[in-house]
């Protein structure tokens, strides 16, 4: 919706120009974990995916389910929502579009992270670049942009020019305006749309996450939006992880070859020789996958640098 440093043993490869490479960085980080979740009545794979920052398809595959199957209350699902943090900011917000994740930093520390919804492919893509928060508003009024009014007409919908605060407002209860004039960061009245590409360019948060981020952010907070489809990290103990996302905006070209050559140049070429490498790249599942490159790295324990922030995504 529109509204009027050094990296230690860390590699992050962008399929396009890597804006994050210029950002202040610190030691590598991963977020998320592997855990069991007991299904409650009314849960769906899509809703759980939006909540835990993992695709419904991944949840289904890892649990031997059909993506169209209704979930039975009481069933325990295996959830893996581990992700690689693309870079570390000294202060501010970092959003990686293909990951559909927002990371918030204070004094070089990752304080919280959240799944988000982002712009649709085509004419509603979320722009990349360096911006800042220029306004904060609770119970915002949505001034419907002319471009969205035109879309309403094309679809035969009732054309709205303004939507007041309340349950029908797509902006939800919280709005962070950006120096990026076409878009902002906001809550939503459609929480199941989180972790999708359904917006008109804005960054959309689940209601509870919007409350948390709004309480942390002030006007002037830096915002970096990057587009990185492939991330590769090596954590303490030498264990490597790769995370691959579909190129939803069609900006990547030959990223498989780029990642392999860059891995070799950074002296972690063994990553591309791991048996899990080919499958991780082919599936583009969006989950950090362990690359077991030597016998002593077999097993499923979490890496040393997985980070659980004080706020943000909650089980």
C-alpha positions in Angstrom: 0.0 0.0 0.0 1.3 3.5 -0.9 1.0 6.5 1.3 1.0 10.4 0.6 33.3 -2.7 10.0 34.4 -5.7 8.7 32.6 -9.0 8.2 34.2 -11.8 10.1 34.1 -15.1 8.2 30.9 -14.0 6.5 29.9 -14.1 2.8 26.7 -12.6 1.5 26.3 -12.6 -2.3 23.7 -10.5 -4.1 22.4 -11.5 -7.5 22.4 -7.7 -8.3 24.7 -5.0 -7.0 25.2 -5.7 -3.3 24.1 -2.5 -1.5 24.8 -4.3 1.9 28.5 -4.6 1.1 28.9 -0.9 1.9 27.1 -1.2 5.2 28.9 -1.3 8.6 29.2 -5.0 9.5 30.1 -7.1 12.5 30.4 -10.8 13.2 28.1 -13.1 11.3 24.6 -13.8 12.6 21.8 -16.2 12.0 18.3 -16.0 13.3 15.6 -18.6 13.9 15.8 -22.2 15.0 14.4 -25.7 14.6 11.4 -26.5 16.8 8.2 -28.5 17.1 4.9 -26.7 16.9 1.6 -28.3 18.1 -1.2 -27.4 15.7 -4.2 -25.6 17.1 -7.7 -25.6 15.7 -7.9 -23.2 12.7 -4.2 -23.2 11.9 -3.2 -23.4 8.3 0.1 -23.9 6.6 -0.1 -20.4 5.1 -1.0 -18.8 8.4 1.9 -20.6 10.2 4.2 -19.6 7.4 3.3 -16.0 7.8 3.8 -16.3 11.6 7.2 -18.1 11.5 8.8 -16.7 8.3 8.8 -19.9 6.3 6.9 -20.8 3.2 3.8 -23.1 3.4 5.5 -25.3 0.8 8.6 -25.7 3.0 6.4 -26.6 6.0 4.5 -29.1 3.9 7.6 -30.7 2.4 9.5 -31.0 5.7 6.5 -32.6 7.3 5.5 -35.0 4.5 2.2 -33.2 3.8 0.3 -31.9 0.8 0.3 -28.1 0.7 -3.5 -28.3 0.3 -4.1 -30.6 3.3 -6.1 -29.3 6.2 -4.1 -29.5 9.5 -5.4 -31.6 12.3 -5.3 -30.0 15.8 -2.8 -31.7 18.1 -0.4 -32.7 15.3 3.2 -31.7 15.9 4.9 -30.0 13.0 8.6 -29.6 12.5 9.4 -26.0 11.8 12.8 -24.7 10.6 12.9 -20.9 10.2 16.7 -20.4 10.3 17.8 -17.4 8.2 21.1 -15.6 7.5 21.3 -12.0 8.4 22.5 -10.2 5.2 24.6 -7.6 7.0 24.9 -5.8 10.3 24.0 -2.1 10.7 25.3 0.1 13.5 21.8 1.4 13.9 18.6 1.2 11.8 16.4 -1.1 9.8 17.6 -3.5 7.1 15.1 -5.2 4.8 16.1 -7.9 2.3 13.3 -8.2 -0.3 13.8 -11.8 -1.4 14.0 -12.9 2.2 10.8 -11.0 3.1 12.5 -10.2 6.4 13.1 -6.9 8.3 16.0 -6.7 10.8 16.3 -3.9 13.4 19.7 -2.9 14.9 20.8 -0.8 17.8 24.6 -0.1 18.5 25.6 -2.9 16.1 23.3 -5.4 17.8 20.4 -7.2 16.2 17.5 -6.4 18.5 14.6 -7.8 16.6 13.5 -9.3 13.3 10.2 -9.8 11.6 8.6 -11.4 8.5 7.1 -8.9 6.2 4.9 -8.6 3.1 6.5 -6.7 0.2 5.6 -5.3 -3.2 4.1 -7.5 -6.0 6.2 -8.4 -9.0 5.7 -6.1 -11.9 4.8 -2.5 -11.5 4.5 -2.6 -7.7 8.0 -3.7 -6.7 9.4 -2.5 -3.4 12.3 -0.2 -4.3 15.8 -0.8 -2.9 18.2 1.9 -1.6 19.0 4.0 1.4 16.3 5.9 3.2 15.2 7.1 6.7 12.1 7.2 8.8 10.5 10.7 8.4 7.3 10.2 10.3 5.5 8.1 12.9 1.7 7.9 13.1 -0.7 5.9 15.2 -4.2 5.2 13.7 -3.2 6.6 10.3 -5.6 7.7 7.6 -4.9 6.2 4.2 -4.8 8.7 1.4 -5.3 6.4 -1.5 -2.7 7.1 -4.3 -4.0 7.8 -7.8 -2.3 4.7 -9.1 -4.2 2.5 -6.7 -7.4 4.3 -7.5 -6.8 3.5 -11.2 -6.3 -0.2 -10.3 -9.6 -0.2 -8.4 -11.3 1.1 -11.5 -9.7 -1.5 -13.7 -10.9 -4.2 -11.3 -14.4 -2.8 -11.2 -14.1 -2.1 -7.5 -15.5 0.9 -5.6 -12.9 3.7 -5.9 -11.8 5.0 -2.6 -9.8 8.2 -2.1 -9.4 8.1 1.7 -9.8 5.4 4.3 -10.1 6.5 7.9 -8.6 4.8 10.9 -10.2 1.5 11.9 -10.5 -2.1 11.0 -11.1 -1.5 7.3 -7.8 0.5 6.9 -5.1 -1.6 5.2 -2.4 0.4 7.0 -3.5 -1.0 10.3 -2.8 1.0 13.5 0.8 2.0 12.9 2.6 3.8 10.1 6.3 4.7 9.6 6.7 7.1 6.8 9.9 6.9 4.8 11.9 9.3 2.7 10.9 6.8 0.0 7.8 8.7 -0.9 5.9 5.9 -2.6 6.0 3.5 0.3 6.2 3.1 4.1 6.3 0.5 6.8 3.0 -0.3 8.4 0.8 -2.7 10.2 -2.1 -4.5 8.4 -5.7 -5.7 8.7 -4.7 -8.8 6.7 -2.1 -10.6 8.9 -2.2 -13.7 6.7 -0.7 -11.7 3.9 2.6 -11.5 5.8 5.6 -13.3 4.2 4.1 -12.8 0.7 4.6 -10.4 -2.2 1.1 -8.8 -2.2 1.6 -5.0 -1.4 1.7 -2.0 -3.7 5.4 -1.5 -2.7 5.0 -0.9 1.1 6.6 -3.0 3.8 3.8 -4.7 5.8 4.1 -6.1 9.3 1.9 -8.4 11.4 0.0 -6.3 13.9 1.9 -7.4 17.0 5.3 -6.9 15.2 4.2 -3.5 14.1 3.6 -2.5 17.7 7.0 -3.8 18.7 8.9 -2.0 15.9 6.9 1.2 16.4 8.0 1.3 20.0 11.7 1.0 19.0 12.0 3.3 16.0 12.3 7.1 16.0 12.2 9.7 13.3 15.5 9.8 11.6 16.2 6.0 11.9 18.2 4.8 8.8 16.5 2.3 6.5 18.4 0.1 4.0 16.5 -2.0 1.5 18.5 -4.6 -0.4 17.8 -7.4 -2.9 19.9 -10.5 -2.2 18.6 -13.8 -3.4 21.6 -16.0 -2.2 23.3 -15.8 1.2 26.2 -17.9 2.4 27.6 -17.8 6.0 30.3 -19.7 7.8 29.9 -19.8 11.6 32.1 -20.8 14.5 33.5 -24.3 14.0 33.7 -23.8 10.3 30.2 -24.9 9.5 28.7 -23.4 6.4 25.1 -22.5 5.6 23.5 -21.4 2.3 20.1 -19.7 1.9 18.6 -19.3 -1.5 15.4 -17.4 -2.5 13.5 -17.3 -5.8 14.3 -14.2 -7.9 10.8 -12.9 -7.6 11.5 -9.6 -9.3 13.6 -11.1 -12.1 16.8 -9.2 -11.2 19.2 -12.1 -10.9 21.1 -13.7 -13.8 23.3 -16.7 -13.4 23.5 -16.4 -9.6 24.5 -20.0 -9.3 27.8 -19.4 -11.1 28.3 -16.1 -9.2 27.9 -17.7 -5.8 30.3 -20.6 -6.7 33.0 -18.2 -8.0 32.7 -15.9 -5.0 32.8 -18.8 -2.6 36.1 -19.9 -4.2 37.5 -16.4 -4.0 36.7 -16.1 -0.3 38.3 -19.5 0.4 35.1 -21.3 1.3 34.9 -23.2 -2.0 34.2 -26.4 0.0 30.7 -25.1 0.5 29.8 -25.6 -3.2 31.2 -29.2 -3.0 28.9 -30.2 -0.2 26.2 -32.7 -1.1 23.4 -30.3 0.1 24.6 -27.5 -2.2 22.9 -28.5 -5.4 19.6 -29.3 -3.7 19.6 -26.0 -1.8 20.2 -24.0 -4.9 17.7 -25.9 -6.9 14.9 -25.8 -4.3 15.4 -22.1 -3.5 13.5 -22.8 -0.3 14.5 -19.7 1.6 15.8 -21.6 4.7 19.4 -21.6 5.8 20.7 -25.1 5.0 23.6 -26.6 6.7 26.4 -27.7 4.3 28.1 -30.7 5.8 31.5 -30.5 4.2 33.4 -32.8 6.5 32.6 -35.8 8.7 33.0 -33.8 11.9 30.2 -31.5 10.8 27.5 -34.1 10.6 24.4 -33.7 12.8 21.6 -31.2 13.3 22.7 -29.1 16.3 22.3 -25.4 15.9 25.3 -23.3 14.9 27.1 -21.2 17.5 26.0 -17.9 16.1 22.2 -18.3 15.8 20.7 -15.3 17.4 17.4 -15.0 19.2 16.6 -11.3 19.6 14.7 -9.8 22.6 11.8 -8.8 20.4 10.4 -9.5 17.0 9.5 -13.0 15.7 7.8 -15.1 18.4 7.0 -18.7 18.6 
